[in-house]
Amino acid sequence: MPVTNPLPTIDHNLCTGCRRCVEICPTQALAQIAEKAVLLHPELCTYCVACQDVCPENAIALPFMIVFGPAAPNLPPDPTESE
């Protein structure tokens, strides 16, 4: 099933409650509840990846959604590719 609204996920087994993600979140989408980080306001998340980057325990993961756009116009063949 495709992910239609990818949001950060927090593995509470890995989260040590250091608060780094909560403090760095520019929109205050994250909060600390019961010594663990939680995505309290998902509607505020801008997917900036700051929380994932700052987490020392790798407890935060941001799933990436691949969106295919329109096909590129016909381009000349790449001379580096072998036939």
N, CA, C and O atoms as a DFTB+ gen file, in Angstrom:
332 C
 N C O
     1  1       0.844      -1.176       0.000
     2  2       0.000       0.000       0.000
     3  2       0.893       1.244       0.000
     4  3       1.776       1.349       0.850
     5  1       0.696       2.170      -0.907
     6  2       1.554       3.360      -0.974
     7  2       1.305       4.296       0.195
     8  3       0.192       4.387       0.714
     9  1       2.345       4.981       0.594
    10  2       2.241       5.968       1.658
    11  2       1.733       7.257       1.033
    12  3       2.357       7.789       0.115
    13  1       0.595       7.769       1.525
    14  2       0.030       8.976       0.937
    15  2       0.416      10.235       1.710
    16  3       0.399      11.328       1.145
    17  1       0.755      10.107       2.962
    18  2       1.147      11.261       3.762
    19  2       2.315      10.838       4.658
    20  3       2.121      10.535       5.835
    21  1       3.508      10.821       4.102
    22  2       4.638      10.346       4.899
    23  2       4.991      11.332       6.006
    24  3       5.197      12.519       5.753
    25  1       5.056      10.835       7.213
    26  2       5.414      11.642       8.369
    27  2       6.550      10.959       9.118
    28  3       6.745       9.750       8.992
    29  1       7.290      11.727       9.888
    30  2       8.350      11.101      10.684
    31  2       7.763      10.049      11.633
    32  3       6.684      10.229      12.199
    33  1       8.484       8.979      11.785
    34  2       8.106       7.964      12.764
    35  2       9.183       7.933      13.839
    36  3      10.367       8.104      13.548
    37  1       8.770       7.718      15.071
    38  2       9.690       7.703      16.202
    39  2       9.634       6.330      16.841
    40  3       8.575       5.881      17.279
    41  1      10.778       5.667      16.891
    42  2      10.879       4.362      17.532
    43  2      11.104       4.598      19.018
    44  3      12.201       4.965      19.439
    45  1      10.060       4.385      19.805
    46  2      10.152       4.660      21.238
    47  2      11.058       3.680      21.975
    48  3      11.451       3.936      23.114
    49  1      11.388       2.576      21.346
    50  2      12.359       1.659      21.950
    51  2      13.769       2.218      21.841
    52  3      14.624       1.900      22.668
    53  1      14.025       3.051      20.826
    54  2      15.348       3.642      20.645
    55  2      15.464       5.031      21.278
    56  3      16.554       5.439      21.678
    57  1      14.364       5.747      21.369
    58  2      14.376       7.119      21.888
    59  2      14.807       7.122      23.351
    60  3      14.256       6.396      24.179
    61  1      15.814       7.962      23.655
    62  2      16.309       8.075      25.034
    63  2      15.777       9.318      25.737
    64  3      16.089       9.556      26.903
    65  1      14.978      10.107      25.033
    66  2      14.399      11.299      25.642
    67  2      15.370      12.451      25.784
    68  3      15.241      13.253      26.709
    69  1      16.332      12.553      24.894
    70  2      17.349      13.606      25.001
    71  2      16.806      14.992      24.664
    72  3      17.443      15.991      24.998
    73  1      15.664      15.079      24.021
    74  2      14.980      16.324      23.656
    75  2      15.625      17.092      22.501
    76  3      15.153      18.175      22.155
    77  1      16.677      16.568      21.904
    78  2      17.331      17.307      20.816
    79  2      16.370      17.571      19.673
    80  3      16.344      18.675      19.128
    81  1      15.590      16.586      19.307
    82  2      14.653      16.745      18.196
    83  2      13.573      17.770      18.535
    84  3      13.189      18.581      17.691
    85  1      13.092      17.728      19.764
    86  2      12.061      18.669      20.206
    87  2      12.594      20.093      20.141
    88  3      11.902      21.002      19.683
    89  1      13.821      20.281      20.598
    90  2      14.416      21.613      20.635
    91  2      14.744      22.153      19.244
    92  3      14.682      23.364      19.029
    93  1      15.091      21.282      18.295
    94  2      15.490      21.750      16.970
    95  2      14.323      21.907      16.006
    96  3      14.464      22.574      14.981
    97  1      13.194      21.320      16.302
    98  2      12.044      21.367      15.384
    99  2      11.603      22.817      15.177
   100  3      11.177      23.474      16.128
   101  1      11.701      23.328      13.931
   102  2      11.382      24.733      13.683
   103  2       9.898      25.077      13.793
   104  3       9.546      26.248      13.935
   105  1       9.026      24.074      13.731
   106  2       7.587      24.334      13.772
   107  2       6.935      23.854      15.069
   108  3       5.720      23.967      15.236
   109  1       7.728      23.327      15.968
   110  2       7.236      22.763      17.225
   111  2       6.199      21.651      17.003
   112  3       5.222      21.529      17.742
   113  1       6.446      20.849      15.963
   114  2       5.577      19.710      15.695
   115  2       5.840      18.577      16.686
   116  3       4.962      17.756      16.952
   117  1       7.064      18.544      17.230
   118  2       7.439      17.493      18.180
   119  2       7.281      17.979      19.616
   120  3       7.361      19.174      19.902
   121  1       7.056      17.027      20.501
   122  2       6.960      17.326      21.927
   123  2       7.534      16.150      22.702
   124  3       7.806      15.092      22.135
   125  1       7.711      16.342      23.976
   126  2       8.225      15.290      24.854
   127  2       7.088      14.891      25.792
   128  3       6.570      15.717      26.544
   129  1       6.714      13.627      25.737
   130  2       5.676      13.103      26.614
   131  2       6.191      11.815      27.222
   132  3       6.641      10.917      26.510
   133  1       6.123      11.730      28.531
   134  2       6.581      10.541      29.267
   135  2       8.007      10.182      28.890
   136  3       8.329       9.014      28.670
   137  1       8.866      11.204      28.817
   138  2      10.299      11.029      28.538
   139  2      10.613      10.506      27.143
   140  3      11.707       9.994      26.906
   141  1       9.670      10.629      26.223
   142  2       9.886      10.197      24.841
   143  2       9.404      11.280      23.883
   144  3       8.456      12.005      24.183
   145  1      10.060      11.385      22.733
   146  2       9.638      12.320      21.705
   147  2       8.395      11.779      21.008
   148  3       8.272      10.577      20.770
   149  1       7.481      12.683      20.687
   150  2       6.264      12.315      19.956
   151  2       5.976      13.387      18.911
   152  3       6.314      14.555      19.104
   153  1       5.364      12.997      17.828
   154  2       4.923      13.933      16.804
   155  2       3.534      14.410      17.226
   156  3       2.518      13.865      16.796
   157  1       3.511      15.426      18.067
   158  2       2.267      15.903      18.665
   159  2       1.401      16.680      17.681
   160  3       0.174      16.610      17.748
   161  1       2.028      17.416      16.773
   162  2       1.294      18.231      15.804
   163  2       1.740      17.888      14.378
   164  3       2.481      18.654      13.761
   165  1       1.298      16.754      13.859
   166  2       1.743      16.337      12.521
   167  2       1.393      17.346      11.434
   168  3       2.091      17.432      10.424
   169  1       0.338      18.100      11.626
   170  2      -0.054      19.100      10.626
   171  2       0.964      20.236      10.509
   172  3       0.966      20.965       9.516
   173  1       1.831      20.391      11.518
   174  2       2.854      21.431      11.489
   175  2       4.174      20.963      10.872
   176  3       5.032      21.782      10.545
   177  1       4.334      19.661      10.714
   178  2       5.594      19.108      10.200
   179  2       5.808      19.545       8.753
   180  3       4.938      19.364       7.901
   181  1       6.979      20.124       8.490
   182  2       7.315      20.563       7.136
   183  2       8.296      19.614       6.460
   184  3       8.775      19.890       5.360
   185  1       8.596      18.495       7.117
   186  2       9.469      17.477       6.533
   187  2      10.873      18.009       6.281
   188  3      11.492      17.706       5.262
   189  1      11.368      18.810       7.228
   190  2      12.682      19.444       7.048
   191  2      13.853      18.507       7.367
   192  3      14.992      18.846       7.048
   193  1      13.629      17.392       7.957
   194  2      14.577      16.344       8.348
   195  2      15.530      16.737       9.478
   196  3      16.448      15.979       9.790
   197  1      15.333      17.906      10.099
   198  2      16.209      18.322      11.200
   199  2      16.151      17.324      12.352
   200  3      17.182      17.009      12.945
   201  1      14.977      16.831      12.671
   202  2      14.830      15.890      13.788
   203  2      15.597      14.597      13.525
   204  3      16.274      14.073      14.409
   205  1      15.483      14.095      12.306
   206  2      16.195      12.872      11.945
   207  2      17.704      13.078      12.000
   208  3      18.439      12.216      12.483
   209  1      18.157      14.215      11.505
   210  2      19.591      14.494      11.470
   211  2      20.196      14.644      12.857
   212  3      21.348      14.263      13.066
   213  1      19.451      15.189      13.804
   214  2      20.001      15.483      15.123
   215  2      19.871      14.312      16.105
   216  3      20.527      14.321      17.146
   217  1      19.062      13.329      15.809
   218  2      18.825      12.221      16.742
   219  2      20.064      11.325      16.878
   220  3      20.477      10.694      15.906
   221  1      20.657      11.265      18.080
   222  2      21.861      10.459      18.254
   223  2      21.596       8.952      18.277
   224  3      22.520       8.151      18.132
   225  1      20.355       8.580      18.455
   226  2      19.998       7.155      18.539
   227  2      19.367       6.625      17.258
   228  3      18.996       5.453      17.191
   229  1      19.240       7.477      16.238
   230  2      18.565       7.088      14.989
   231  2      17.158       6.565      15.253
   232  3      16.706       5.603      14.631
   233  1      16.478       7.222      16.191
   234  2      15.130       6.793      16.554
   235  2      14.061       7.410      15.659
   236  3      12.905       6.988      15.688
   237  1      14.443       8.407      14.863
   238  2      13.473       9.086      14.008
   239  2      13.773       8.759      12.555
   240  3      14.909       8.869      12.093
   241  1      12.736       8.359      11.854
   242  2      12.878       8.042      10.436
   243  2      11.834       8.806       9.653
   244  3      10.674       8.892      10.055
   245  1      12.255       9.356       8.540
   246  2      11.331      10.042       7.648
   247  2      11.222       9.224       6.373
   248  3      12.174       9.157       5.595
   249  1      10.075       8.601       6.153
   250  2       9.917       7.830       4.916
   251  2       9.869       8.786       3.740
   252  3       9.317       9.882       3.844
   253  1      10.434       8.381       2.648
   254  2      10.430       9.222       1.465
   255  2       9.440       8.678       0.455
   256  3       9.372       7.474       0.210
   257  1       8.685       9.578      -0.117
   258  2       7.703       9.199      -1.125
   259  2       8.289       9.579      -2.488
   260  3       8.707      10.718      -2.696
   261  1       8.313       8.637      -3.391
   262  2       8.813       8.897      -4.735
   263  2       7.623       9.294      -5.601
   264  3       6.644       8.558      -5.722
   265  1       7.732      10.453      -6.188
   266  2       6.668      10.943      -7.053
   267  2       7.239      11.065      -8.461
   268  3       8.227      11.765      -8.684
   269  1       6.619      10.390      -9.386
   270  2       7.059      10.437     -10.771
   271  2       6.337      11.570     -11.483
   272  3       5.112      11.676     -11.423
   273  1       7.103      12.408     -12.152
   274  2       6.540      13.516     -12.909
   275  2       6.345      13.108     -14.347
   276  3       6.478      11.934     -14.690
   277  1       6.031      14.069     -15.189
   278  2       5.849      13.759     -16.598
   279  2       7.163      13.290     -17.207
   280  3       8.242      13.644     -16.734
   281  1       7.059      12.504     -18.240
   282  2       8.246      11.979     -18.920
   283  2       9.066      13.121     -19.498
   284  3       8.516      14.126     -19.948
   285  1      10.360      12.965     -19.482
   286  2      11.263      13.968     -20.056
   287  2      11.104      13.979     -21.572
   288  3      10.794      12.949     -22.171
   289  1      11.316      15.134     -22.194
   290  2      11.237      15.169     -23.659
   291  2      12.326      14.291     -24.263
   292  3      13.313      13.966     -23.603
   293  1      12.140      13.922     -25.492
   294  2      13.137      13.086     -26.162
   295  2      14.474      13.820     -26.197
   296  3      14.575      14.930     -26.718
   297  1      15.461      13.201     -25.653
   298  2      16.803      13.779     -25.623
   299  2      17.713      12.963     -26.521
   300  3      17.431      11.794     -26.784
   301  1      18.797      13.552     -26.996
   302  2      19.736      12.749     -27.805
   303  2      20.327      11.637     -26.948
   304  3      20.398      11.773     -25.727
   305  1      20.748      10.545     -27.566
   306  2      21.304       9.422     -26.808
   307  2      22.542       9.858     -26.034
   308  3      23.307      10.715     -26.476
   309  1      22.713       9.250     -24.876
   310  2      23.885       9.515     -24.042
   311  2      25.082       8.788     -24.651
   312  3      25.067       7.561     -24.748
   313  1      26.116       9.519     -25.063
   314  2      27.256       8.857     -25.711
   315  2      28.060       7.980     -24.764
   316  3      28.871       7.171     -25.214
   317  1      27.847       8.129     -23.452
   318  2      28.596       7.304     -22.482
   319  2      27.957       5.932     -22.293
   320  3      28.581       5.029     -21.735
   321  1      26.716       5.772     -22.754
   322  2      26.046       4.486     -22.601
   323  2      26.406       3.594     -23.778
   324  3      26.418       4.037     -24.926
   325  1      26.698       2.336     -23.484
   326  2      26.996       1.402     -24.558
   327  2      25.705       0.851     -25.130
   328  3      24.697       0.725     -24.435
   329  1      25.759       0.529     -26.407
   330  2      24.560       0.015     -27.076
   331  2      24.446      -1.459     -26.958
   332  3      23.492      -2.047     -27.467
